[in-house]
Amino acid sequence: MRSAQPVAPVASPFFTAGGFFLALAALYFGRDIFLPFALAILLAFALAPLVDWLRRFKIPRIAAVLMAVSLAVIILGGVSLVVGGQLMELAASVPTYKQTIATKLRSLRLGQGALEQVTLTVEELSRELTDERSGPALQPTAPATQGEQRRPVPVVIEQPEMRPLEVLRTIAGPLIAPLATAGMVIVFVIFVLIERTDLRDRFIRLVGHGDLQKSTRVLNDAAERVSRYLLMQLVVNICYGIPVGIGLYLIGVPNALLWGLLATVLRFIPYLGPFLAALFPTVLAFAIDPGWTMLFWVIALFLVIELIINNAVEPWLYGSSTGLSSLAIILAAVFWTTLWGPVGLFLATPLTVCLVVMGRYVPQLEFLGVLLGSDPVLAPEERLYQRLLAGNVEEAVVVAETEIADSSPISFLDQVVIPMLRLAENDRQRGTISAETLAKLADDAIFVIQELEDEFENLAPTGPDSPVICIGGRSELDHAAAEAAVAALRSNGIAARATAPLRLSRDPGVMIDLSEAKVICLDYLDTHPQAYVRFLARRLKRQAPKANILLCYLNPPPGPPAQSLAEQMLVDQVVFTLEDALAQTAEWLGVTIEEHKEAPDETEQGNALLQTIGGIASS
């Protein structure tokens, strides 16, 4: 006797919503603690490979962590000092560009002279028209004597001299908060890297609820996605900063390499980073060049590089690295910036990636993965079925074209079209779809299949003398399945044609001419078509005794193997996919089928590049 398994309690929606808002309030009011900790976690993801690399040389963990953190602090501090020094030098050199700036501003003011003249003329005309309409003006009163006029008395407020402590507080006050946050981040990074395995075990124990496999997948998936995002972001930023530095150097902007480095660093900030990176060189070009050529070249340089990076490099390298949709990235930026300020904008993507990963494995957070993730929430066959149910044939064709572009015709028909028809057949058997809707859906499915014939290669002709005849079993959906089988055969150079469903009838006149048929393919989506297949097979055997009869059993329940089914249903062979039907038909006809190789897509190329970069980094 089996022991009763404990049933996991289902959390109430109100309890889940209350916990969500409680966590939101905790993140907002505790941002002084959570913000440095989130930054520390992000830096720990970036420094963990370096710590592991140092550990390979038998360096103790604490020493390896201190070396990695010290190196990161030195690099960040050095970049900050160099950038700050260059900015101070630029600020000190601004007076030398005073004459150039004044000349440009004067030219802008002169360029506005015509507009100002028109404005003044309109104002004068309006004033004159107003005076004419108002009639004779009232006589002014006698001016007041000089003694009666009251003149304002100027008041001067003198500030007391600031004491040394006040001067120190004024200067050091704004720096205390950033320095304190930086110190907390460094301390958190050190302890997170030292206690990384212990923190992982505690997290698994806290959220795992005994399911170690799921908890481990959550951690591995989140770490992989965040690490991939950071690495790809670094590669993209380098591909952005190097052309910026070279272009500014060729244009003649001073400190071009500095601006290229600054562009690389600032682009880690979503949305605002590229704007800030372009701001400093643009202002400098405006200040140092007496003309406008340098300014226009700098603006054109940033626009061209930004267009190339956004439309070519980022889609190629990122692929599905973060798993976030474009709308989710924008919403995440707004949410985390509102919650934590400018630093939240920097942390928006990594934090949201972690939430989406948790939504994939934690049922209570599944809505986060659905709302924010980039993975399709409907399978291709479900999307195609939904478009056909809605009567939107045009979108159905677009979905089909998108899917067939990533696979071969036989794979598309077997993995998208037939499962879509299987969904419709299951709804028919449950009685959840009307006969009219079913008939229209089958007609639209046939239209989509025939519309995509231009995408198929080696398309064989069809006609009354085709050696292969595909017969739909009973319903309109079976007829659509027969058309899919014809498309699979014709795309591989085998001439075939389809016929409408043959109902059970005693009248031999309903049978079609099978004198030229060599292979007869029966297509059924019914889960139990045995009686119909046996009845039809006997008639086909009498009318075409030399033809091979193949049953495409496209919606089978778990049951006996194909050979026993063939004997049971009085056919020569039973197959369960169109690919097997194609192979069996080609064998009977003595035709050789060429293999279709799929070309790697952009995501696979990005994965290959990531592996290459990772191999270089690890070596």
C-alpha positions as CSV (number, residue, x, y, z in Angstrom):
1,M,0.0,0.0,0.0
2,R,1.4,3.3,-1.0
3,S,1.8,6.1,1.5
4,A,-0.1,9.2,0.9
5,Q,2.1,11.9,-0.7
6,P,2.0,15.3,0.9
7,V,0.2,17.9,-1.1
8,A,2.0,21.2,-1.5
9,P,-0.2,24.0,-0.3
10,V,-1.3,26.4,-3.0
11,A,-0.6,30.0,-2.1
12,S,-3.6,32.4,-2.2
13,P,-3.5,35.1,-4.8
14,F,-4.1,37.7,-2.1
15,F,-1.1,36.3,-0.1
16,T,1.1,36.4,-3.2
17,A,0.0,40.0,-4.0
18,G,0.6,41.1,-0.4
19,G,4.0,39.5,-0.4
20,F,4.9,41.3,-3.7
21,F,3.9,44.7,-2.3
22,L,5.7,44.0,1.0
23,A,8.8,43.2,-0.9
24,L,8.4,46.3,-3.0
25,A,8.1,48.5,0.1
26,A,11.1,46.8,1.6
27,L,13.2,47.5,-1.5
28,Y,12.2,51.2,-1.5
29,F,12.6,52.0,2.2
30,G,15.7,49.8,2.5
31,R,17.4,51.0,-0.6
32,D,20.4,52.3,1.4
33,I,21.2,48.6,2.1
34,F,19.8,46.8,-0.8
35,L,21.3,49.0,-3.4
36,P,25.0,48.4,-2.4
37,F,24.2,44.7,-2.0
38,A,22.7,44.5,-5.5
39,L,25.8,46.3,-6.9
40,A,28.0,43.9,-5.0
41,I,26.1,40.8,-6.4
42,L,26.5,42.2,-10.0
43,L,30.3,42.8,-9.4
44,A,30.6,39.4,-7.9
45,F,29.2,37.9,-11.1
46,A,31.9,39.8,-13.1
47,L,34.8,39.0,-10.7
48,A,33.9,35.3,-10.0
49,P,35.7,34.0,-13.2
50,L,38.8,36.0,-12.2
51,V,38.7,34.5,-8.7
52,D,38.3,31.0,-10.1
53,W,41.2,31.6,-12.5
54,L,43.5,32.7,-9.6
55,R,42.4,29.7,-7.6
56,R,43.8,27.4,-10.3
57,F,47.3,28.6,-9.2
58,K,46.7,27.3,-5.7
59,I,46.1,30.8,-4.3
60,P,44.0,30.7,-1.1
61,R,40.4,31.9,-1.6
62,I,40.7,35.0,0.6
63,A,43.9,36.1,-1.1
64,A,42.4,35.5,-4.6
65,V,39.3,37.5,-3.6
66,L,41.3,40.4,-2.3
67,M,43.5,40.4,-5.4
68,A,40.5,40.4,-7.7
69,V,38.7,43.2,-5.8
70,S,41.9,45.2,-5.5
71,L,42.4,44.9,-9.3
72,A,38.8,46.0,-10.0
73,V,39.2,49.0,-7.6
74,I,42.5,50.0,-9.1
75,I,41.0,49.9,-12.6
76,L,37.8,51.8,-11.7
77,G,39.7,54.3,-9.7
78,G,42.3,54.8,-12.4
79,V,39.7,55.4,-15.0
80,S,37.9,57.8,-12.7
81,L,41.1,59.8,-12.0
82,V,42.0,59.9,-15.6
83,V,38.5,61.0,-16.7
84,G,38.3,63.5,-13.9
85,G,41.7,65.0,-14.6
86,Q,40.9,65.4,-18.3
87,L,37.5,67.0,-17.5
88,M,39.3,69.5,-15.1
89,E,41.8,70.2,-17.9
90,L,39.0,70.8,-20.3
91,A,37.3,73.1,-17.8
92,A,40.5,75.0,-17.4
93,S,41.0,75.4,-21.1
94,V,37.5,76.7,-21.7
95,P,38.6,80.4,-21.3
96,T,40.9,79.9,-24.3
97,Y,37.9,79.0,-26.4
98,K,35.9,82.0,-25.2
99,Q,36.4,84.0,-28.4
100,T,35.3,81.0,-30.6
101,I,32.2,80.4,-28.5
102,A,31.3,84.1,-28.5
103,T,31.7,84.3,-32.3
104,K,29.4,81.3,-32.8
105,L,26.8,82.6,-30.4
106,R,26.9,86.0,-32.1
107,S,26.4,84.3,-35.5
108,L,23.4,82.4,-34.1
109,R,22.0,85.7,-32.8
110,L,22.5,87.4,-36.2
111,G,20.9,84.4,-37.9
112,Q,17.8,85.1,-35.7
113,G,17.7,88.8,-36.7
114,A,15.2,88.3,-39.6
115,L,12.9,86.4,-37.3
116,E,13.2,89.1,-34.6
117,Q,12.5,91.8,-37.2
118,V,9.3,90.1,-38.3
119,T,8.2,89.6,-34.6
120,L,8.9,93.3,-33.8
121,T,6.9,94.5,-36.9
122,V,3.9,92.3,-36.0
123,E,4.0,93.7,-32.4
124,E,4.1,97.3,-33.6
125,L,1.2,96.7,-36.0
126,S,-0.8,95.1,-33.2
127,R,-0.1,98.0,-30.9
128,E,-1.2,100.6,-33.5
129,L,-4.4,98.7,-34.2
130,T,-5.1,98.5,-30.5
131,D,-4.5,102.3,-30.0
132,E,-6.9,103.1,-32.9
133,R,-9.7,101.0,-31.5
134,S,-9.4,102.4,-28.0
135,G,-10.3,106.0,-29.0
136,P,-8.8,109.2,-27.6
137,A,-6.5,108.5,-24.8
138,L,-7.1,110.0,-21.4
139,Q,-5.2,113.1,-20.5
140,P,-2.2,112.2,-18.3
141,T,-2.2,113.6,-14.9
142,A,0.4,116.1,-13.9
143,P,3.7,114.6,-13.1
144,A,4.6,114.4,-9.5
145,T,7.3,116.6,-8.2
146,Q,10.7,115.2,-7.6
147,G,10.2,115.3,-4.0
148,E,7.0,113.4,-4.2
149,Q,8.6,110.5,-6.2
150,R,9.6,107.5,-4.1
151,R,12.7,105.8,-5.1
152,P,13.4,102.2,-4.0
153,V,16.2,101.9,-1.5
154,P,18.7,99.2,-2.4
155,V,19.2,96.5,0.2
156,V,22.5,94.6,0.3
157,I,22.6,91.3,2.3
158,E,26.1,90.5,3.5
159,Q,26.9,86.9,4.3
160,P,29.1,86.2,7.2
161,E,32.4,84.6,6.6
162,M,32.3,80.8,6.6
163,R,34.1,79.0,9.3
164,P,36.6,76.2,8.4
165,L,34.3,73.5,9.6
166,E,31.4,74.9,7.4
167,V,33.8,75.0,4.4
168,L,34.8,71.4,5.0
169,R,31.1,70.3,5.4
170,T,30.1,72.1,2.2
171,I,32.9,70.5,0.2
172,A,32.9,67.0,1.8
173,G,29.2,66.7,2.5
174,P,28.1,65.8,-1.1
175,L,31.0,63.2,-1.2
176,I,30.2,61.3,2.0
177,A,27.1,59.4,0.6
178,P,28.8,58.2,-2.6
179,L,32.0,57.2,-0.7
180,A,30.0,55.4,1.9
181,T,28.1,53.5,-0.8
182,A,31.3,52.6,-2.5
183,G,32.8,51.3,0.7
184,M,29.7,49.2,1.4
185,V,29.8,47.8,-2.1
186,I,33.5,46.8,-1.7
187,V,32.8,45.1,1.7
188,F,29.8,43.3,0.3
189,V,31.7,42.1,-2.8
190,I,34.5,40.7,-0.7
191,F,32.2,38.8,1.6
192,V,30.0,37.6,-1.3
193,L,33.0,36.2,-3.1
194,I,34.5,34.6,0.0
195,E,31.2,33.0,1.1
196,R,29.9,32.3,-2.4
197,T,29.4,28.6,-2.0
198,D,27.8,29.0,1.5
199,L,25.4,31.7,0.2
200,R,24.4,29.4,-2.7
201,D,23.7,26.5,-0.3
202,R,21.6,28.8,2.0
203,F,19.6,30.1,-1.0
204,I,18.9,26.6,-2.2
205,R,17.8,25.6,1.3
206,L,15.6,28.7,1.6
207,V,13.8,28.5,-1.7
208,G,14.3,24.9,-2.7
209,H,11.7,23.3,-0.5
210,G,13.5,20.0,-0.9
211,D,13.8,20.3,-4.8
212,L,17.5,20.7,-5.2
213,Q,17.4,20.1,-8.9
214,K,15.0,23.1,-9.5
215,S,17.0,25.4,-7.2
216,T,20.2,24.5,-8.9
217,R,18.7,25.2,-12.3
218,V,17.5,28.6,-11.0
219,L,21.0,29.6,-9.9
220,N,22.8,28.2,-12.9
221,D,20.4,29.8,-15.3
222,A,20.5,33.2,-13.6
223,A,24.3,33.2,-13.4
224,E,24.7,32.1,-17.0
225,R,22.3,34.8,-18.3
226,V,23.8,37.6,-16.2
227,S,27.3,36.6,-17.0
228,R,26.5,36.4,-20.7
229,Y,24.8,39.8,-20.6
230,L,27.8,41.4,-18.9
231,L,30.2,39.8,-21.3
232,M,28.2,40.7,-24.4
233,Q,27.7,44.3,-23.0
234,L,31.5,44.6,-22.7
235,V,32.0,43.3,-26.2
236,V,29.4,45.7,-27.6
237,N,30.8,48.7,-25.7
238,I,34.3,47.9,-27.0
239,C,32.9,47.7,-30.5
240,Y,31.3,51.1,-29.8
241,G,34.2,52.9,-28.0
242,I,37.1,51.9,-30.4
243,P,35.4,53.4,-33.6
244,V,34.4,56.5,-31.5
245,G,38.0,57.1,-30.4
246,I,39.4,56.5,-33.9
247,G,36.8,58.7,-35.5
248,L,37.3,61.6,-33.1
249,Y,41.0,61.4,-33.6
250,L,40.6,61.6,-37.4
251,I,38.2,64.5,-37.0
252,G,40.7,66.4,-34.9
253,V,38.9,66.4,-31.5
254,P,41.5,66.7,-28.6
255,N,41.8,63.7,-26.2
256,A,40.1,61.4,-28.7
257,L,41.2,58.3,-27.0
258,L,39.8,59.5,-23.7
259,W,36.4,60.1,-25.2
260,G,36.5,56.6,-26.7
261,L,37.3,55.1,-23.3
262,L,34.6,57.2,-21.7
263,A,32.1,56.1,-24.4
264,T,32.9,52.5,-23.6
265,V,32.3,53.0,-19.9
266,L,29.2,55.2,-20.2
267,R,27.4,52.8,-22.5
268,F,26.9,50.4,-19.6
269,I,24.2,52.9,-18.6
270,P,21.1,52.0,-20.6
271,Y,19.5,54.8,-22.8
272,L,21.4,57.7,-21.1
273,G,24.9,56.3,-21.6
274,P,25.2,57.0,-25.4
275,F,23.8,60.5,-25.0
276,L,26.3,61.3,-22.2
277,A,29.2,59.8,-24.2
278,A,28.3,62.0,-27.2
279,L,27.7,65.2,-25.1
280,F,31.4,65.9,-24.1
281,P,33.0,65.6,-27.6
282,T,30.1,67.6,-29.1
283,V,30.5,70.5,-26.7
284,L,34.3,70.4,-27.3
285,A,33.9,70.4,-31.1
286,F,31.5,73.4,-30.7
287,A,34.1,75.2,-28.6
288,I,37.3,74.7,-30.4
289,D,36.4,74.9,-34.1
290,P,35.7,78.4,-35.5
291,G,33.4,76.9,-38.1
292,W,30.7,74.3,-38.0
293,T,32.4,71.4,-39.8
294,M,33.9,69.6,-36.8
295,L,30.6,69.8,-34.9
296,F,28.6,68.3,-37.8
297,W,31.2,65.5,-38.3
298,V,31.1,64.6,-34.6
299,I,27.3,64.4,-34.6
300,A,27.3,62.3,-37.8
301,L,30.0,60.0,-36.3
302,F,27.9,59.2,-33.2
303,L,24.7,58.8,-35.2
304,V,26.3,56.4,-37.7
305,I,28.0,54.3,-35.0
306,E,24.9,54.2,-32.8
307,L,22.8,53.0,-35.8
308,I,25.2,50.3,-36.7
309,I,25.6,49.1,-33.0
310,N,21.8,49.1,-32.4
311,N,20.7,47.5,-35.6
312,A,23.6,45.1,-36.4
313,V,26.0,44.4,-33.6
314,E,23.6,44.1,-30.6
315,P,21.0,41.8,-32.3
316,W,23.8,39.6,-33.5
317,L,25.7,39.3,-30.2
318,Y,22.9,39.5,-27.7
319,G,20.5,37.0,-29.3
320,S,18.5,35.6,-26.4
321,S,21.3,36.3,-23.8
322,T,19.0,38.1,-21.4
323,G,15.7,36.5,-22.2
324,L,13.9,39.9,-21.9
325,S,11.6,41.5,-24.4
326,S,12.3,45.0,-25.6
327,L,9.2,46.3,-23.8
328,A,10.4,44.6,-20.6
329,I,13.8,46.3,-20.8
330,I,12.1,49.7,-21.0
331,L,9.7,48.9,-18.2
332,A,12.5,47.6,-16.1
333,A,14.5,50.7,-16.6
334,V,11.6,52.9,-15.6
335,F,10.7,50.7,-12.5
336,W,14.2,50.4,-11.1
337,T,15.1,54.0,-11.8
338,T,12.0,55.2,-9.9
339,L,12.8,52.8,-7.1
340,W,16.5,53.4,-6.7
341,G,17.4,56.4,-8.8
342,P,20.2,56.6,-11.4
343,V,22.0,53.5,-10.1
344,G,18.8,51.6,-10.5
345,L,19.0,52.3,-14.3
346,F,22.3,50.6,-14.4
347,L,21.1,47.6,-12.4
348,A,17.7,47.4,-14.2
349,T,18.6,44.7,-16.8
350,P,20.5,42.3,-14.5
351,L,17.9,42.4,-11.8
352,T,15.1,41.9,-14.1
353,V,16.9,38.9,-15.7
354,C,17.1,37.3,-12.3
355,L,13.3,37.9,-11.7
356,V,12.5,36.4,-15.1
357,V,14.6,33.3,-14.4
358,M,12.9,32.8,-11.0
359,G,9.5,33.2,-12.8
360,R,10.5,30.2,-15.0
361,Y,10.9,27.9,-12.1
362,V,8.8,29.3,-9.2
363,P,5.1,28.9,-9.9
364,Q,4.1,31.9,-7.8
365,L,6.3,34.1,-10.0
366,E,5.4,32.6,-13.3
367,F,3.6,35.8,-14.4
368,L,6.9,37.6,-14.4
369,G,8.4,35.2,-17.0
370,V,5.2,35.5,-19.1
371,L,5.1,39.3,-18.9
372,L,8.8,40.2,-19.2
373,G,10.4,37.2,-21.0
374,S,11.3,37.2,-24.6
375,D,10.4,33.5,-25.1
376,P,7.2,32.9,-27.0
377,V,4.4,32.0,-24.6
378,L,2.6,30.1,-27.3
379,A,4.2,27.3,-29.3
380,P,4.4,27.8,-33.1
381,E,1.5,25.4,-33.7
382,E,-0.6,27.2,-31.0
383,R,0.1,30.6,-32.6
384,L,-0.9,29.3,-36.0
385,Y,-4.0,27.7,-34.6
386,Q,-5.0,30.9,-32.9
387,R,-4.6,32.9,-36.0
388,L,-6.8,30.5,-38.0
389,L,-9.4,30.4,-35.3
390,A,-9.5,34.2,-35.4
391,G,-9.9,34.0,-39.2
392,N,-6.8,36.0,-39.7
393,V,-5.3,34.1,-42.6
394,E,-2.7,36.9,-43.4
395,E,-1.1,36.6,-40.0
396,A,-1.3,32.9,-40.2
397,V,0.8,33.0,-43.4
398,V,3.3,35.4,-41.7
399,V,3.6,32.9,-38.8
400,A,4.1,30.0,-41.2
401,E,6.7,31.9,-43.2
402,T,8.6,32.8,-40.1
403,E,8.7,29.2,-38.9
404,I,9.6,27.7,-42.3
405,A,12.5,30.1,-42.7
406,D,14.2,28.5,-39.7
407,S,13.6,24.9,-40.8
408,S,13.1,22.6,-43.8
409,P,9.7,22.2,-45.3
410,I,9.2,18.6,-44.0
411,S,10.2,19.8,-40.5
412,F,7.8,22.7,-40.7
413,L,4.9,20.5,-41.8
414,D,5.7,17.8,-39.2
415,Q,6.3,20.1,-36.3
416,V,3.9,23.0,-36.9
417,V,1.1,22.1,-39.3
418,I,0.3,18.6,-38.2
419,P,0.4,19.5,-34.4
420,M,-1.9,22.5,-35.3
421,L,-4.4,20.2,-37.0
422,R,-4.1,17.8,-34.1
423,L,-5.1,20.6,-31.7
424,A,-8.2,21.3,-33.9
425,E,-9.0,17.5,-34.0
426,N,-8.8,17.3,-30.2
427,D,-11.2,20.2,-29.9
428,R,-13.5,18.6,-32.3
429,Q,-13.6,15.3,-30.3
430,R,-14.3,17.3,-27.1
431,G,-17.1,19.2,-28.9
432,T,-15.6,22.6,-28.1
433,I,-15.6,23.8,-31.7
434,S,-18.5,24.1,-34.1
435,A,-18.7,22.4,-37.5
436,E,-18.8,25.6,-39.4
437,T,-15.6,26.9,-37.6
438,L,-13.9,23.6,-38.2
439,A,-14.7,23.6,-41.9
440,K,-13.5,27.2,-42.3
441,L,-10.3,26.4,-40.3
442,A,-9.5,23.4,-42.5
443,D,-10.0,25.5,-45.7
444,D,-7.8,28.2,-44.3
445,A,-5.1,25.7,-43.4
446,I,-5.1,24.3,-46.9
447,F,-4.8,27.8,-48.2
448,V,-1.8,28.5,-46.0
449,I,-0.1,25.2,-47.1
450,Q,-0.7,26.0,-50.8
451,E,0.4,29.6,-50.3
452,L,3.8,28.4,-49.0
453,E,4.6,26.2,-52.0
454,D,6.9,28.9,-53.4
455,E,9.1,28.4,-50.3
456,F,9.6,24.7,-51.1
457,E,12.5,23.6,-53.3
458,N,12.4,20.8,-55.9
459,L,8.7,21.2,-56.2
460,A,7.3,18.4,-58.3
461,P,4.3,18.9,-60.5
462,T,0.9,17.4,-59.7
463,G,-1.9,16.1,-61.9
464,P,-4.2,13.1,-62.5
465,D,-1.3,10.9,-63.4
466,S,0.6,11.4,-60.2
467,P,2.0,8.1,-58.8
468,V,1.1,9.1,-55.2
469,I,-2.5,9.8,-54.1
470,C,-3.1,11.2,-50.6
471,I,-6.6,10.6,-49.3
472,G,-8.0,12.5,-46.3
473,G,-9.7,10.0,-44.0
474,R,-13.0,11.3,-42.8
475,S,-13.2,15.0,-41.9
476,E,-12.1,18.3,-43.4
477,L,-9.1,18.3,-41.1
478,D,-8.0,14.9,-42.6
479,H,-8.2,16.6,-46.0
480,A,-5.9,19.4,-44.7
481,A,-3.5,16.7,-43.4
482,A,-3.6,15.1,-46.9
483,E,-2.6,18.4,-48.4
484,A,0.2,18.7,-46.0
485,A,1.4,15.2,-47.0
486,V,1.2,16.2,-50.7
487,A,3.3,19.3,-49.9
488,A,5.9,17.2,-48.1
489,L,6.2,14.8,-51.0
490,R,6.2,17.5,-53.7
491,S,8.9,19.5,-51.9
492,N,11.2,16.4,-52.3
493,G,10.5,15.9,-56.0
494,I,7.7,13.3,-55.8
495,A,4.6,14.1,-57.8
496,A,1.4,13.7,-55.6
497,R,-2.1,14.9,-55.4
498,A,-4.8,15.0,-52.6
499,T,-8.5,14.1,-52.6
500,A,-11.3,15.2,-50.4
501,P,-12.4,12.8,-47.6
502,L,-14.2,9.6,-48.6
503,R,-17.2,8.9,-46.5
504,L,-18.3,5.3,-45.7
505,S,-20.6,4.3,-48.6
506,R,-21.8,1.2,-50.4
507,D,-21.8,3.0,-53.7
508,P,-18.6,2.1,-55.7
509,G,-19.1,5.3,-57.7
510,V,-17.7,7.4,-54.9
511,M,-14.3,5.8,-55.4
512,I,-11.8,7.8,-57.5
513,D,-9.7,6.5,-60.4
514,L,-6.7,4.7,-59.0
515,S,-5.4,3.0,-62.1
516,E,-2.2,5.0,-62.2
517,A,-1.6,5.0,-58.5
518,K,1.5,3.3,-57.1
519,V,1.2,4.5,-53.5
520,I,-2.0,5.4,-51.7
521,C,-1.5,7.4,-48.5
522,L,-4.4,7.5,-46.0
523,D,-4.2,10.5,-43.6
524,Y,-6.1,10.3,-40.4
525,L,-6.1,12.7,-37.4
526,D,-8.8,10.6,-35.5
527,T,-7.4,8.9,-32.5
528,H,-9.2,5.6,-33.2
529,P,-9.7,5.2,-37.0
530,Q,-9.4,1.4,-37.1
531,A,-12.8,0.6,-38.4
532,Y,-12.7,3.3,-41.1
533,V,-9.2,2.4,-42.3
534,R,-10.1,-1.4,-42.6
535,F,-13.3,-0.6,-44.6
536,L,-11.4,1.8,-46.9
537,A,-8.4,-0.5,-47.3
538,R,-10.5,-3.4,-48.5
539,R,-12.0,-1.2,-51.2
540,L,-8.7,0.2,-52.3
541,K,-7.2,-3.2,-52.5
542,R,-9.9,-4.3,-54.8
543,Q,-9.7,-1.3,-57.1
544,A,-5.8,-0.9,-57.1
545,P,-4.3,-4.3,-56.1
546,K,-0.8,-3.3,-57.2
547,A,-0.7,-0.1,-55.2
548,N,1.0,0.1,-51.8
549,I,-1.3,1.4,-49.1
550,L,0.3,3.6,-46.4
551,L,-1.5,4.8,-43.3
552,C,-0.4,8.2,-41.8
553,Y,-1.6,7.8,-38.3
554,L,-1.0,11.4,-37.2
555,N,-2.8,11.4,-33.8
556,P,-2.1,8.0,-32.3
557,P,-2.7,7.2,-28.6
558,P,-0.1,5.0,-26.8
559,G,-0.5,1.5,-28.2
560,P,1.0,-1.3,-30.2
561,P,3.9,-0.8,-32.7
562,A,3.4,0.1,-36.3
563,Q,3.8,-3.4,-37.7
564,S,1.0,-4.9,-35.6
565,L,-1.2,-1.8,-36.5
566,A,-0.5,-2.5,-40.2
567,E,-1.8,-6.1,-39.9
568,Q,-4.7,-4.9,-37.8
569,M,-5.8,-2.2,-40.3
570,L,-5.1,-4.2,-43.5
571,V,-2.5,-1.7,-44.9
572,D,1.1,-2.3,-46.0
573,Q,2.7,0.1,-43.6
574,V,1.8,2.5,-40.8
575,V,3.8,5.7,-40.1
576,F,3.3,8.4,-37.5
577,T,5.0,11.4,-39.2
578,L,5.2,12.9,-42.6
579,E,8.9,12.5,-42.6
580,D,8.5,8.7,-42.2
581,A,5.7,8.8,-44.9
582,L,8.2,10.5,-47.2
583,A,10.9,8.0,-46.6
584,Q,8.5,5.0,-47.0
585,T,7.1,6.4,-50.2
586,A,10.5,7.1,-51.6
587,E,11.5,3.5,-50.8
588,W,8.5,2.1,-52.6
589,L,9.1,4.3,-55.6
590,G,12.8,3.8,-55.7
591,V,13.5,7.6,-55.3
592,T,16.5,9.1,-53.4
593,I,15.6,11.9,-51.0
594,E,18.2,14.7,-50.5
595,E,18.8,15.8,-46.9
596,H,17.9,19.3,-46.0
597,K,20.4,21.1,-43.8
598,E,19.4,24.1,-41.8
599,A,21.6,27.1,-41.9
600,P,22.7,28.4,-38.5
601,D,20.8,31.5,-37.3
602,E,22.1,34.7,-35.8
603,T,21.7,33.3,-32.2
604,E,23.9,30.3,-33.0
605,Q,26.5,32.6,-34.5
606,G,26.4,34.7,-31.3
607,N,26.8,31.6,-29.2
608,A,29.8,30.5,-31.2
609,L,31.3,34.0,-30.8
610,L,30.6,33.8,-27.0
611,Q,32.4,30.4,-26.8
612,T,35.4,31.8,-28.7
613,I,35.6,34.9,-26.4
614,G,35.1,32.7,-23.3
615,G,37.9,30.4,-24.5
616,I,40.3,33.3,-25.0
617,A,39.4,34.7,-21.6
618,S,39.9,31.4,-19.8
619,S,43.2,30.9,-21.5
